[in-house]
């Protein structure tokens, strides 16, 4: 598996149960202003119970197409409608 991110493979990142347990695709990736990464399904109805912490390497293993965002700066979110579609990045905050 190719790993392009500059952060270490063991960096803790956020995901949701929908991606981790239910197999939903990653449709929203955020690189928070504090340097944290979020790899989510794109739904707006998340609860605290949905939040899970995994390694960045595990996030890439779940969906290798997130490697396309390895250079995404902090303060940016990228969304797409489905796997295989183009990521649409935009500033947040």
PyMOL Python script that loads the backbone (N, CA, C, O; Angstrom):
from pymol import cmd

cmd.read_pdbstr("""\
ATOM      1  N   UNK A   1       0.839  -1.185   0.000  1.00  0.00           N
ATOM      2  CA  UNK A   1       0.000   0.000   0.000  1.00  0.00           C
ATOM      3  C   UNK A   1       0.883   1.246   0.000  1.00  0.00           C
ATOM      4  O   UNK A   1       1.794   1.376   0.817  1.00  0.00           O
ATOM      5  N   UNK A   2       0.603   2.145  -0.912  1.00  0.00           N
ATOM      6  CA  UNK A   2       1.341   3.402  -0.982  1.00  0.00           C
ATOM      7  C   UNK A   2       0.849   4.341   0.111  1.00  0.00           C
ATOM      8  O   UNK A   2      -0.350   4.418   0.379  1.00  0.00           O
ATOM      9  N   UNK A   3       1.787   5.061   0.746  1.00  0.00           N
ATOM     10  CA  UNK A   3       1.468   6.018   1.804  1.00  0.00           C
ATOM     11  C   UNK A   3       2.195   7.312   1.484  1.00  0.00           C
ATOM     12  O   UNK A   3       3.424   7.355   1.548  1.00  0.00           O
ATOM     13  N   UNK A   4       1.461   8.379   1.139  1.00  0.00           N
ATOM     14  CA  UNK A   4       2.073   9.621   0.674  1.00  0.00           C
ATOM     15  C   UNK A   4       2.116  10.734   1.718  1.00  0.00           C
ATOM     16  O   UNK A   4       2.840  11.713   1.540  1.00  0.00           O
ATOM     17  N   UNK A   5       1.365  10.604   2.787  1.00  0.00           N
ATOM     18  CA  UNK A   5       1.260  11.697   3.754  1.00  0.00           C
ATOM     19  C   UNK A   5       2.601  11.999   4.410  1.00  0.00           C
ATOM     20  O   UNK A   5       3.425  11.105   4.602  1.00  0.00           O
ATOM     21  N   UNK A   6       2.814  13.280   4.754  1.00  0.00           N
ATOM     22  CA  UNK A   6       4.039  13.692   5.446  1.00  0.00           C
ATOM     23  C   UNK A   6       3.985  13.331   6.926  1.00  0.00           C
ATOM     24  O   UNK A   6       5.018  13.100   7.555  1.00  0.00           O
ATOM     25  N   UNK A   7       2.770  13.282   7.477  1.00  0.00           N
ATOM     26  CA  UNK A   7       2.618  12.874   8.872  1.00  0.00           C
ATOM     27  C   UNK A   7       3.025  11.409   9.012  1.00  0.00           C
ATOM     28  O   UNK A   7       3.037  10.660   8.035  1.00  0.00           O
ATOM     29  N   UNK A   8       3.358  11.013  10.236  1.00  0.00           N
ATOM     30  CA  UNK A   8       3.757   9.627  10.469  1.00  0.00           C
ATOM     31  C   UNK A   8       2.560   8.689  10.309  1.00  0.00           C
ATOM     32  O   UNK A   8       1.409   9.084  10.499  1.00  0.00           O
ATOM     33  N   UNK A   9       2.854   7.463   9.961  1.00  0.00           N
ATOM     34  CA  UNK A   9       1.805   6.465   9.748  1.00  0.00           C
ATOM     35  C   UNK A   9       0.980   6.225  11.010  1.00  0.00           C
ATOM     36  O   UNK A   9      -0.200   5.882  10.931  1.00  0.00           O
ATOM     37  N   UNK A  10       1.610   6.407  12.181  1.00  0.00           N
ATOM     38  CA  UNK A  10       0.894   6.133  13.429  1.00  0.00           C
ATOM     39  C   UNK A  10       0.168   7.354  13.992  1.00  0.00           C
ATOM     40  O   UNK A  10      -0.357   7.297  15.104  1.00  0.00           O
ATOM     41  N   UNK A  11       0.132   8.451  13.245  1.00  0.00           N
ATOM     42  CA  UNK A  11      -0.594   9.645  13.704  1.00  0.00           C
ATOM     43  C   UNK A  11      -2.061   9.287  13.920  1.00  0.00           C
ATOM     44  O   UNK A  11      -2.684   8.647  13.073  1.00  0.00           O
ATOM     45  N   UNK A  12      -2.607   9.704  15.060  1.00  0.00           N
ATOM     46  CA  UNK A  12      -4.016   9.455  15.366  1.00  0.00           C
ATOM     47  C   UNK A  12      -4.891  10.395  14.542  1.00  0.00           C
ATOM     48  O   UNK A  12      -4.653  11.602  14.502  1.00  0.00           O
ATOM     49  N   UNK A  13      -5.894   9.839  13.892  1.00  0.00           N
ATOM     50  CA  UNK A  13      -6.837  10.619  13.079  1.00  0.00           C
ATOM     51  C   UNK A  13      -8.258  10.184  13.440  1.00  0.00           C
ATOM     52  O   UNK A  13      -8.472   9.135  14.046  1.00  0.00           O
ATOM     53  N   UNK A  14      -9.211  11.015  13.053  1.00  0.00           N
ATOM     54  CA  UNK A  14     -10.613  10.733  13.350  1.00  0.00           C
ATOM     55  C   UNK A  14     -11.319  10.128  12.141  1.00  0.00           C
ATOM     56  O   UNK A  14     -11.061  10.500  10.997  1.00  0.00           O
ATOM     57  N   UNK A  15     -12.203   9.200  12.423  1.00  0.00           N
ATOM     58  CA  UNK A  15     -13.108   8.669  11.415  1.00  0.00           C
ATOM     59  C   UNK A  15     -14.447   8.429  12.099  1.00  0.00           C
ATOM     60  O   UNK A  15     -14.617   8.763  13.271  1.00  0.00           O
ATOM     61  N   UNK A  16     -15.384   7.861  11.381  1.00  0.00           N
ATOM     62  CA  UNK A  16     -16.701   7.588  11.968  1.00  0.00           C
ATOM     63  C   UNK A  16     -17.032   6.105  11.822  1.00  0.00           C
ATOM     64  O   UNK A  16     -16.453   5.396  11.000  1.00  0.00           O
ATOM     65  N   UNK A  17     -17.974   5.664  12.638  1.00  0.00           N
ATOM     66  CA  UNK A  17     -18.436   4.273  12.574  1.00  0.00           C
ATOM     67  C   UNK A  17     -18.920   3.894  11.187  1.00  0.00           C
ATOM     68  O   UNK A  17     -18.769   2.749  10.759  1.00  0.00           O
ATOM     69  N   UNK A  18     -19.504   4.861  10.481  1.00  0.00           N
ATOM     70  CA  UNK A  18     -20.049   4.579   9.152  1.00  0.00           C
ATOM     71  C   UNK A  18     -18.943   4.089   8.212  1.00  0.00           C
ATOM     72  O   UNK A  18     -19.161   3.186   7.405  1.00  0.00           O
ATOM     73  N   UNK A  19     -17.764   4.690   8.325  1.00  0.00           N
ATOM     74  CA  UNK A  19     -16.614   4.290   7.500  1.00  0.00           C
ATOM     75  C   UNK A  19     -15.968   3.035   8.080  1.00  0.00           C
ATOM     76  O   UNK A  19     -15.728   2.062   7.364  1.00  0.00           O
ATOM     77  N   UNK A  20     -15.691   3.066   9.375  1.00  0.00           N
ATOM     78  CA  UNK A  20     -14.909   2.001  10.006  1.00  0.00           C
ATOM     79  C   UNK A  20     -15.674   0.683  10.119  1.00  0.00           C
ATOM     80  O   UNK A  20     -15.121  -0.378   9.826  1.00  0.00           O
ATOM     81  N   UNK A  21     -16.913   0.737  10.532  1.00  0.00           N
ATOM     82  CA  UNK A  21     -17.668  -0.498  10.804  1.00  0.00           C
ATOM     83  C   UNK A  21     -18.648  -0.859   9.689  1.00  0.00           C
ATOM     84  O   UNK A  21     -18.851  -2.035   9.389  1.00  0.00           O
ATOM     85  N   UNK A  22     -19.260   0.172   9.071  1.00  0.00           N
ATOM     86  CA  UNK A  22     -20.313  -0.087   8.083  1.00  0.00           C
ATOM     87  C   UNK A  22     -19.810  -0.109   6.645  1.00  0.00           C
ATOM     88  O   UNK A  22     -20.564  -0.442   5.730  1.00  0.00           O
ATOM     89  N   UNK A  23     -18.530   0.245   6.435  1.00  0.00           N
ATOM     90  CA  UNK A  23     -17.959   0.183   5.097  1.00  0.00           C
ATOM     91  C   UNK A  23     -18.347   1.312   4.160  1.00  0.00           C
ATOM     92  O   UNK A  23     -18.179   1.193   2.946  1.00  0.00           O
ATOM     93  N   UNK A  24     -18.871   2.422   4.712  1.00  0.00           N
ATOM     94  CA  UNK A  24     -19.203   3.562   3.860  1.00  0.00           C
ATOM     95  C   UNK A  24     -17.917   4.183   3.314  1.00  0.00           C
ATOM     96  O   UNK A  24     -16.880   4.113   3.974  1.00  0.00           O
ATOM     97  N   UNK A  25     -17.961   4.781   2.141  1.00  0.00           N
ATOM     98  CA  UNK A  25     -16.761   5.417   1.586  1.00  0.00           C
ATOM     99  C   UNK A  25     -16.434   6.723   2.308  1.00  0.00           C
ATOM    100  O   UNK A  25     -17.315   7.365   2.881  1.00  0.00           O
ATOM    101  N   UNK A  26     -15.169   7.104   2.273  1.00  0.00           N
ATOM    102  CA  UNK A  26     -14.747   8.405   2.789  1.00  0.00           C
ATOM    103  C   UNK A  26     -15.122   9.445   1.739  1.00  0.00           C
ATOM    104  O   UNK A  26     -14.616   9.412   0.618  1.00  0.00           O
ATOM    105  N   UNK A  27     -16.009  10.365   2.105  1.00  0.00           N
ATOM    106  CA  UNK A  27     -16.465  11.403   1.175  1.00  0.00           C
ATOM    107  C   UNK A  27     -16.120  12.802   1.658  1.00  0.00           C
ATOM    108  O   UNK A  27     -16.332  13.778   0.939  1.00  0.00           O
ATOM    109  N   UNK A  28     -15.587  12.907   2.881  1.00  0.00           N
ATOM    110  CA  UNK A  28     -15.218  14.203   3.442  1.00  0.00           C
ATOM    111  C   UNK A  28     -13.926  14.047   4.226  1.00  0.00           C
ATOM    112  O   UNK A  28     -13.840  13.228   5.141  1.00  0.00           O
ATOM    113  N   UNK A  29     -12.914  14.843   3.861  1.00  0.00           N
ATOM    114  CA  UNK A  29     -11.634  14.837   4.571  1.00  0.00           C
ATOM    115  C   UNK A  29     -11.338  16.262   5.003  1.00  0.00           C
ATOM    116  O   UNK A  29     -11.383  17.191   4.196  1.00  0.00           O
ATOM    117  N   UNK A  30     -11.032  16.426   6.295  1.00  0.00           N
ATOM    118  CA  UNK A  30     -10.711  17.736   6.845  1.00  0.00           C
ATOM    119  C   UNK A  30      -9.315  17.698   7.433  1.00  0.00           C
ATOM    120  O   UNK A  30      -8.948  16.753   8.131  1.00  0.00           O
ATOM    121  N   UNK A  31      -8.530  18.746   7.143  1.00  0.00           N
ATOM    122  CA  UNK A  31      -7.232  18.943   7.784  1.00  0.00           C
ATOM    123  C   UNK A  31      -7.405  20.171   8.668  1.00  0.00           C
ATOM    124  O   UNK A  31      -7.241  21.306   8.220  1.00  0.00           O
ATOM    125  N   UNK A  32      -7.741  19.921   9.938  1.00  0.00           N
ATOM    126  CA  UNK A  32      -8.078  20.988  10.878  1.00  0.00           C
ATOM    127  C   UNK A  32      -6.918  21.956  11.092  1.00  0.00           C
ATOM    128  O   UNK A  32      -5.759  21.632  10.834  1.00  0.00           O
ATOM    129  N   UNK A  33      -7.260  23.152  11.570  1.00  0.00           N
ATOM    130  CA  UNK A  33      -6.247  24.184  11.795  1.00  0.00           C
ATOM    131  C   UNK A  33      -5.217  23.764  12.837  1.00  0.00           C
ATOM    132  O   UNK A  33      -4.119  24.320  12.872  1.00  0.00           O
ATOM    133  N   UNK A  34      -5.550  22.794  13.685  1.00  0.00           N
ATOM    134  CA  UNK A  34      -4.591  22.297  14.673  1.00  0.00           C
ATOM    135  C   UNK A  34      -3.767  21.116  14.149  1.00  0.00           C
ATOM    136  O   UNK A  34      -2.974  20.531  14.887  1.00  0.00           O
ATOM    137  N   UNK A  35      -3.961  20.769  12.872  1.00  0.00           N
ATOM    138  CA  UNK A  35      -3.183  19.699  12.250  1.00  0.00           C
ATOM    139  C   UNK A  35      -3.839  18.337  12.272  1.00  0.00           C
ATOM    140  O   UNK A  35      -3.326  17.392  11.671  1.00  0.00           O
ATOM    141  N   UNK A  36      -4.982  18.218  12.965  1.00  0.00           N
ATOM    142  CA  UNK A  36      -5.690  16.938  12.994  1.00  0.00           C
ATOM    143  C   UNK A  36      -6.347  16.658  11.648  1.00  0.00           C
ATOM    144  O   UNK A  36      -6.700  17.576  10.907  1.00  0.00           O
ATOM    145  N   UNK A  37      -6.503  15.380  11.350  1.00  0.00           N
ATOM    146  CA  UNK A  37      -7.183  14.925  10.138  1.00  0.00           C
ATOM    147  C   UNK A  37      -8.483  14.235  10.518  1.00  0.00           C
ATOM    148  O   UNK A  37      -8.556  13.553  11.541  1.00  0.00           O
ATOM    149  N   UNK A  38      -9.517  14.415   9.687  1.00  0.00           N
ATOM    150  CA  UNK A  38     -10.788  13.710   9.835  1.00  0.00           C
ATOM    151  C   UNK A  38     -11.132  13.061   8.498  1.00  0.00           C
ATOM    152  O   UNK A  38     -11.105  13.715   7.456  1.00  0.00           O
ATOM    153  N   UNK A  39     -11.452  11.778   8.538  1.00  0.00           N
ATOM    154  CA  UNK A  39     -11.828  11.013   7.349  1.00  0.00           C
ATOM    155  C   UNK A  39     -13.237  10.477   7.589  1.00  0.00           C
ATOM    156  O   UNK A  39     -13.412   9.454   8.251  1.00  0.00           O
ATOM    157  N   UNK A  40     -14.238  11.170   7.052  1.00  0.00           N
ATOM    158  CA  UNK A  40     -15.634  10.886   7.383  1.00  0.00           C
ATOM    159  C   UNK A  40     -16.449  10.502   6.156  1.00  0.00           C
ATOM    160  O   UNK A  40     -16.011  10.659   5.016  1.00  0.00           O
ATOM    161  N   UNK A  41     -17.646   9.997   6.426  1.00  0.00           N
ATOM    162  CA  UNK A  41     -18.531   9.519   5.362  1.00  0.00           C
ATOM    163  C   UNK A  41     -19.284  10.646   4.663  1.00  0.00           C
ATOM    164  O   UNK A  41     -19.865  10.427   3.599  1.00  0.00           O
ATOM    165  N   UNK A  42     -19.285  11.838   5.236  1.00  0.00           N
ATOM    166  CA  UNK A  42     -19.974  12.964   4.613  1.00  0.00           C
ATOM    167  C   UNK A  42     -21.367  13.224   5.149  1.00  0.00           C
ATOM    168  O   UNK A  42     -22.001  14.204   4.760  1.00  0.00           O
ATOM    169  N   UNK A  43     -21.859  12.366   6.037  1.00  0.00           N
ATOM    170  CA  UNK A  43     -23.174  12.595   6.642  1.00  0.00           C
ATOM    171  C   UNK A  43     -23.059  13.690   7.695  1.00  0.00           C
ATOM    172  O   UNK A  43     -22.008  13.853   8.314  1.00  0.00           O
ATOM    173  N   UNK A  44     -24.131  14.436   7.897  1.00  0.00           N
ATOM    174  CA  UNK A  44     -24.128  15.512   8.890  1.00  0.00           C
ATOM    175  C   UNK A  44     -24.698  15.085  10.231  1.00  0.00           C
ATOM    176  O   UNK A  44     -24.747  15.889  11.162  1.00  0.00           O
ATOM    177  N   UNK A  45     -25.122  13.863  10.347  1.00  0.00           N
ATOM    178  CA  UNK A  45     -25.831  13.413  11.546  1.00  0.00           C
ATOM    179  C   UNK A  45     -24.950  12.593  12.490  1.00  0.00           C
ATOM    180  O   UNK A  45     -25.424  11.618  13.074  1.00  0.00           O
ATOM    181  N   UNK A  46     -23.679  12.970  12.652  1.00  0.00           N
ATOM    182  CA  UNK A  46     -22.791  12.219  13.529  1.00  0.00           C
ATOM    183  C   UNK A  46     -23.048  12.559  14.996  1.00  0.00           C
ATOM    184  O   UNK A  46     -23.389  13.691  15.338  1.00  0.00           O
ATOM    185  N   UNK A  47     -22.877  11.559  15.847  1.00  0.00           N
ATOM    186  CA  UNK A  47     -22.940  11.752  17.291  1.00  0.00           C
ATOM    187  C   UNK A  47     -21.553  11.473  17.859  1.00  0.00           C
ATOM    188  O   UNK A  47     -20.671  10.995  17.145  1.00  0.00           O
ATOM    189  N   UNK A  48     -21.360  11.770  19.140  1.00  0.00           N
ATOM    190  CA  UNK A  48     -20.071  11.477  19.769  1.00  0.00           C
ATOM    191  C   UNK A  48     -19.751   9.986  19.704  1.00  0.00           C
ATOM    192  O   UNK A  48     -18.587   9.602  19.593  1.00  0.00           O
ATOM    193  N   UNK A  49     -20.781   9.153  19.773  1.00  0.00           N
ATOM    194  CA  UNK A  49     -20.577   7.703  19.725  1.00  0.00           C
ATOM    195  C   UNK A  49     -20.068   7.243  18.357  1.00  0.00           C
ATOM    196  O   UNK A  49     -19.448   6.185  18.251  1.00  0.00           O
ATOM    197  N   UNK A  50     -20.327   8.029  17.318  1.00  0.00           N
ATOM    198  CA  UNK A  50     -19.866   7.683  15.968  1.00  0.00           C
ATOM    199  C   UNK A  50     -18.372   7.918  15.785  1.00  0.00           C
ATOM    200  O   UNK A  50     -17.757   7.311  14.908  1.00  0.00           O
ATOM    201  N   UNK A  51     -17.781   8.790  16.597  1.00  0.00           N
ATOM    202  CA  UNK A  51     -16.378   9.172  16.434  1.00  0.00           C
ATOM    203  C   UNK A  51     -15.448   8.044  16.869  1.00  0.00           C
ATOM    204  O   UNK A  51     -15.620   7.453  17.935  1.00  0.00           O
ATOM    205  N   UNK A  52     -14.470   7.761  16.030  1.00  0.00           N
ATOM    206  CA  UNK A  52     -13.463   6.739  16.315  1.00  0.00           C
ATOM    207  C   UNK A  52     -12.087   7.305  15.977  1.00  0.00           C
ATOM    208  O   UNK A  52     -11.951   8.151  15.093  1.00  0.00           O
ATOM    209  N   UNK A  53     -11.076   6.831  16.690  1.00  0.00           N
ATOM    210  CA  UNK A  53      -9.695   7.241  16.430  1.00  0.00           C
ATOM    211  C   UNK A  53      -8.948   6.035  15.876  1.00  0.00           C
ATOM    212  O   UNK A  53      -8.963   4.948  16.454  1.00  0.00           O
ATOM    213  N   UNK A  54      -8.296   6.257  14.744  1.00  0.00           N
ATOM    214  CA  UNK A  54      -7.485   5.220  14.101  1.00  0.00           C
ATOM    215  C   UNK A  54      -6.168   5.855  13.674  1.00  0.00           C
ATOM    216  O   UNK A  54      -6.001   7.068  13.802  1.00  0.00           O
ATOM    217  N   UNK A  55      -5.247   5.070  13.176  1.00  0.00           N
ATOM    218  CA  UNK A  55      -3.986   5.620  12.667  1.00  0.00           C
ATOM    219  C   UNK A  55      -4.190   6.154  11.247  1.00  0.00           C
ATOM    220  O   UNK A  55      -5.088   5.719  10.526  1.00  0.00           O
ATOM    221  N   UNK A  56      -3.352   7.091  10.872  1.00  0.00           N
ATOM    222  CA  UNK A  56      -3.399   7.619   9.510  1.00  0.00           C
ATOM    223  C   UNK A  56      -3.164   6.498   8.504  1.00  0.00           C
ATOM    224  O   UNK A  56      -3.793   6.467   7.446  1.00  0.00           O
ATOM    225  N   UNK A  57      -2.271   5.591   8.827  1.00  0.00           N
ATOM    226  CA  UNK A  57      -2.019   4.446   7.945  1.00  0.00           C
ATOM    227  C   UNK A  57      -3.289   3.614   7.758  1.00  0.00           C
ATOM    228  O   UNK A  57      -3.575   3.155   6.652  1.00  0.00           O
ATOM    229  N   UNK A  58      -4.044   3.423   8.830  1.00  0.00           N
ATOM    230  CA  UNK A  58      -5.288   2.662   8.754  1.00  0.00           C
ATOM    231  C   UNK A  58      -6.313   3.396   7.892  1.00  0.00           C
ATOM    232  O   UNK A  58      -7.054   2.767   7.137  1.00  0.00           O
ATOM    233  N   UNK A  59      -6.357   4.729   8.004  1.00  0.00           N
ATOM    234  CA  UNK A  59      -7.283   5.517   7.179  1.00  0.00           C
ATOM    235  C   UNK A  59      -6.961   5.339   5.696  1.00  0.00           C
ATOM    236  O   UNK A  59      -7.866   5.193   4.874  1.00  0.00           O
ATOM    237  N   UNK A  60      -5.678   5.352   5.359  1.00  0.00           N
ATOM    238  CA  UNK A  60      -5.267   5.155   3.964  1.00  0.00           C
ATOM    239  C   UNK A  60      -5.586   3.730   3.514  1.00  0.00           C
ATOM    240  O   UNK A  60      -5.970   3.512   2.365  1.00  0.00           O
ATOM    241  N   UNK A  61      -5.430   2.768   4.411  1.00  0.00           N
ATOM    242  CA  UNK A  61      -5.746   1.375   4.066  1.00  0.00           C
ATOM    243  C   UNK A  61      -7.244   1.200   3.807  1.00  0.00           C
ATOM    244  O   UNK A  61      -7.635   0.435   2.925  1.00  0.00           O
ATOM    245  N   UNK A  62      -8.081   1.906   4.572  1.00  0.00           N
ATOM    246  CA  UNK A  62      -9.532   1.828   4.369  1.00  0.00           C
ATOM    247  C   UNK A  62      -9.935   2.379   3.010  1.00  0.00           C
ATOM    248  O   UNK A  62     -10.849   1.865   2.366  1.00  0.00           O
ATOM    249  N   UNK A  63      -9.238   3.440   2.576  1.00  0.00           N
ATOM    250  CA  UNK A  63      -9.554   4.073   1.288  1.00  0.00           C
ATOM    251  C   UNK A  63      -8.293   4.713   0.717  1.00  0.00           C
ATOM    252  O   UNK A  63      -8.016   5.877   1.004  1.00  0.00           O
ATOM    253  N   UNK A  64      -7.521   3.976  -0.086  1.00  0.00           N
ATOM    254  CA  UNK A  64      -6.266   4.499  -0.632  1.00  0.00           C
ATOM    255  C   UNK A  64      -6.422   5.774  -1.459  1.00  0.00           C
ATOM    256  O   UNK A  64      -5.436   6.480  -1.670  1.00  0.00           O
ATOM    257  N   UNK A  65      -7.624   6.090  -1.931  1.00  0.00           N
ATOM    258  CA  UNK A  65      -7.798   7.308  -2.730  1.00  0.00           C
ATOM    259  C   UNK A  65      -7.608   8.573  -1.898  1.00  0.00           C
ATOM    260  O   UNK A  65      -7.440   9.652  -2.466  1.00  0.00           O
ATOM    261  N   UNK A  66      -7.629   8.471  -0.564  1.00  0.00           N
ATOM    262  CA  UNK A  66      -7.378   9.663   0.253  1.00  0.00           C
ATOM    263  C   UNK A  66      -5.928  10.118   0.119  1.00  0.00           C
ATOM    264  O   UNK A  66      -5.604  11.251   0.474  1.00  0.00           O
ATOM    265  N   UNK A  67      -5.054   9.252  -0.387  1.00  0.00           N
ATOM    266  CA  UNK A  67      -3.667   9.646  -0.661  1.00  0.00           C
ATOM    267  C   UNK A  67      -3.591  10.855  -1.589  1.00  0.00           C
ATOM    268  O   UNK A  67      -2.600  11.585  -1.577  1.00  0.00           O
ATOM    269  N   UNK A  68      -4.624  11.069  -2.389  1.00  0.00           N
ATOM    270  CA  UNK A  68      -4.650  12.215  -3.300  1.00  0.00           C
ATOM    271  C   UNK A  68      -4.619  13.535  -2.539  1.00  0.00           C
ATOM    272  O   UNK A  68      -4.318  14.575  -3.124  1.00  0.00           O
ATOM    273  N   UNK A  69      -4.925  13.507  -1.245  1.00  0.00           N
ATOM    274  CA  UNK A  69      -5.027  14.728  -0.444  1.00  0.00           C
ATOM    275  C   UNK A  69      -3.822  14.940   0.467  1.00  0.00           C
ATOM    276  O   UNK A  69      -3.881  15.767   1.377  1.00  0.00           O
ATOM    277  N   UNK A  70      -2.740  14.216   0.241  1.00  0.00           N
ATOM    278  CA  UNK A  70      -1.601  14.254   1.156  1.00  0.00           C
ATOM    279  C   UNK A  70      -0.974  15.637   1.294  1.00  0.00           C
ATOM    280  O   UNK A  70      -0.338  15.917   2.310  1.00  0.00           O
ATOM    281  N   UNK A  71      -1.136  16.502   0.306  1.00  0.00           N
ATOM    282  CA  UNK A  71      -0.572  17.852   0.373  1.00  0.00           C
ATOM    283  C   UNK A  71      -1.598  18.903   0.799  1.00  0.00           C
ATOM    284  O   UNK A  71      -1.304  20.098   0.757  1.00  0.00           O
ATOM    285  N   UNK A  72      -2.779  18.485   1.203  1.00  0.00           N
ATOM    286  CA  UNK A  72      -3.826  19.435   1.569  1.00  0.00           C
ATOM    287  C   UNK A  72      -3.399  20.219   2.814  1.00  0.00           C
ATOM    288  O   UNK A  72      -3.070  19.623   3.839  1.00  0.00           O
ATOM    289  N   UNK A  73      -3.404  21.549   2.725  1.00  0.00           N
ATOM    290  CA  UNK A  73      -2.960  22.352   3.867  1.00  0.00           C
ATOM    291  C   UNK A  73      -3.973  22.341   5.014  1.00  0.00           C
ATOM    292  O   UNK A  73      -5.126  21.949   4.837  1.00  0.00           O
ATOM    293  N   UNK A  74      -3.522  22.776   6.182  1.00  0.00           N
ATOM    294  CA  UNK A  74      -4.428  22.894   7.324  1.00  0.00           C
ATOM    295  C   UNK A  74      -5.481  23.949   7.007  1.00  0.00           C
ATOM    296  O   UNK A  74      -5.245  24.861   6.215  1.00  0.00           O
ATOM    297  N   UNK A  75      -6.646  23.812   7.637  1.00  0.00           N
ATOM    298  CA  UNK A  75      -7.738  24.751   7.416  1.00  0.00           C
ATOM    299  C   UNK A  75      -8.508  24.506   6.135  1.00  0.00           C
ATOM    300  O   UNK A  75      -9.188  25.400   5.632  1.00  0.00           O
ATOM    301  N   UNK A  76      -8.400  23.279   5.596  1.00  0.00           N
ATOM    302  CA  UNK A  76      -9.074  22.950   4.334  1.00  0.00           C
ATOM    303  C   UNK A  76      -9.862  21.649   4.507  1.00  0.00           C
ATOM    304  O   UNK A  76      -9.421  20.721   5.185  1.00  0.00           O
ATOM    305  N   UNK A  77     -11.025  21.608   3.881  1.00  0.00           N
ATOM    306  CA  UNK A  77     -11.833  20.381   3.802  1.00  0.00           C
ATOM    307  C   UNK A  77     -12.015  20.056   2.325  1.00  0.00           C
ATOM    308  O   UNK A  77     -12.144  20.955   1.493  1.00  0.00           O
ATOM    309  N   UNK A  78     -12.023  18.778   2.010  1.00  0.00           N
ATOM    310  CA  UNK A  78     -12.295  18.326   0.644  1.00  0.00           C
ATOM    311  C   UNK A  78     -13.459  17.345   0.698  1.00  0.00           C
ATOM    312  O   UNK A  78     -13.510  16.465   1.557  1.00  0.00           O
ATOM    313  N   UNK A  79     -14.385  17.510  -0.229  1.00  0.00           N
ATOM    314  CA  UNK A  79     -15.543  16.622  -0.295  1.00  0.00           C
ATOM    315  C   UNK A  79     -15.700  16.096  -1.712  1.00  0.00           C
ATOM    316  O   UNK A  79     -15.217  16.694  -2.674  1.00  0.00           O
ATOM    317  N   UNK A  80     -16.379  14.975  -1.816  1.00  0.00           N
ATOM    318  CA  UNK A  80     -16.719  14.389  -3.113  1.00  0.00           C
ATOM    319  C   UNK A  80     -18.044  13.655  -2.950  1.00  0.00           C
ATOM    320  O   UNK A  80     -18.462  13.350  -1.833  1.00  0.00           O
ATOM    321  N   UNK A  81     -18.690  13.379  -4.058  1.00  0.00           N
ATOM    322  CA  UNK A  81     -20.002  12.727  -4.005  1.00  0.00           C
ATOM    323  C   UNK A  81     -19.895  11.200  -3.956  1.00  0.00           C
ATOM    324  O   UNK A  81     -20.797  10.529  -3.455  1.00  0.00           O
ATOM    325  N   UNK A  82     -18.791  10.654  -4.475  1.00  0.00           N
ATOM    326  CA  UNK A  82     -18.605   9.199  -4.498  1.00  0.00           C
ATOM    327  C   UNK A  82     -17.133   8.884  -4.747  1.00  0.00           C
ATOM    328  O   UNK A  82     -16.379   9.730  -5.228  1.00  0.00           O
ATOM    329  N   UNK A  83     -16.735   7.660  -4.417  1.00  0.00           N
ATOM    330  CA  UNK A  83     -15.371   7.219  -4.732  1.00  0.00           C
ATOM    331  C   UNK A  83     -15.190   7.305  -6.240  1.00  0.00           C
ATOM    332  O   UNK A  83     -16.086   6.949  -7.005  1.00  0.00           O
ATOM    333  N   UNK A  84     -14.032   7.775  -6.656  1.00  0.00           N
ATOM    334  CA  UNK A  84     -13.750   7.913  -8.079  1.00  0.00           C
ATOM    335  C   UNK A  84     -14.042   9.301  -8.608  1.00  0.00           C
ATOM    336  O   UNK A  84     -13.556   9.675  -9.676  1.00  0.00           O
ATOM    337  N   UNK A  85     -14.835  10.076  -7.868  1.00  0.00           N
ATOM    338  CA  UNK A  85     -15.104  11.451  -8.292  1.00  0.00           C
ATOM    339  C   UNK A  85     -14.009  12.367  -7.771  1.00  0.00           C
ATOM    340  O   UNK A  85     -13.260  12.012  -6.861  1.00  0.00           O
ATOM    341  N   UNK A  86     -13.932  13.544  -8.359  1.00  0.00           N
ATOM    342  CA  UNK A  86     -12.905  14.524  -8.012  1.00  0.00           C
ATOM    343  C   UNK A  86     -13.169  15.106  -6.624  1.00  0.00           C
ATOM    344  O   UNK A  86     -14.313  15.393  -6.268  1.00  0.00           O
ATOM    345  N   UNK A  87     -12.092  15.279  -5.841  1.00  0.00           N
ATOM    346  CA  UNK A  87     -12.182  15.961  -4.557  1.00  0.00           C
ATOM    347  C   UNK A  87     -12.365  17.455  -4.802  1.00  0.00           C
ATOM    348  O   UNK A  87     -11.716  18.026  -5.678  1.00  0.00           O
ATOM    349  N   UNK A  88     -13.239  18.083  -4.038  1.00  0.00           N
ATOM    350  CA  UNK A  88     -13.478  19.524  -4.126  1.00  0.00           C
ATOM    351  C   UNK A  88     -13.048  20.172  -2.815  1.00  0.00           C
ATOM    352  O   UNK A  88     -13.806  20.172  -1.846  1.00  0.00           O
ATOM    353  N   UNK A  89     -11.828  20.729  -2.779  1.00  0.00           N
ATOM    354  CA  UNK A  89     -11.330  21.341  -1.542  1.00  0.00           C
ATOM    355  C   UNK A  89     -11.841  22.774  -1.367  1.00  0.00           C
ATOM    356  O   UNK A  89     -12.075  23.492  -2.340  1.00  0.00           O
ATOM    357  N   UNK A  90     -12.009  23.170  -0.093  1.00  0.00           N
ATOM    358  CA  UNK A  90     -12.398  24.548   0.225  1.00  0.00           C
ATOM    359  C   UNK A  90     -11.921  24.887   1.634  1.00  0.00           C
ATOM    360  O   UNK A  90     -11.770  24.011   2.485  1.00  0.00           O
ATOM    361  N   UNK A  91     -11.689  26.179   1.858  1.00  0.00           N
ATOM    362  CA  UNK A  91     -11.233  26.666   3.163  1.00  0.00           C
ATOM    363  C   UNK A  91     -12.355  26.568   4.183  1.00  0.00           C
ATOM    364  O   UNK A  91     -13.527  26.744   3.851  1.00  0.00           O
ATOM    365  N   UNK A  92     -11.988  26.288   5.425  1.00  0.00           N
ATOM    366  CA  UNK A  92     -12.964  26.247   6.516  1.00  0.00           C
ATOM    367  C   UNK A  92     -12.534  27.229   7.599  1.00  0.00           C
ATOM    368  O   UNK A  92     -11.375  27.641   7.656  1.00  0.00           O
ATOM    369  N   UNK A  93     -13.469  27.592   8.446  1.00  0.00           N
ATOM    370  CA  UNK A  93     -13.158  28.454   9.590  1.00  0.00           C
ATOM    371  C   UNK A  93     -12.924  29.822   9.302  1.00  0.00           C
ATOM    372  O   UNK A  93     -12.658  30.608  10.211  1.00  0.00           O
TER     373      UNK A  93
END
""", "prot")
cmd.dss("prot")
cmd.show_as("cartoon", "prot")
cmd.util.cbc("prot")
cmd.orient("prot")
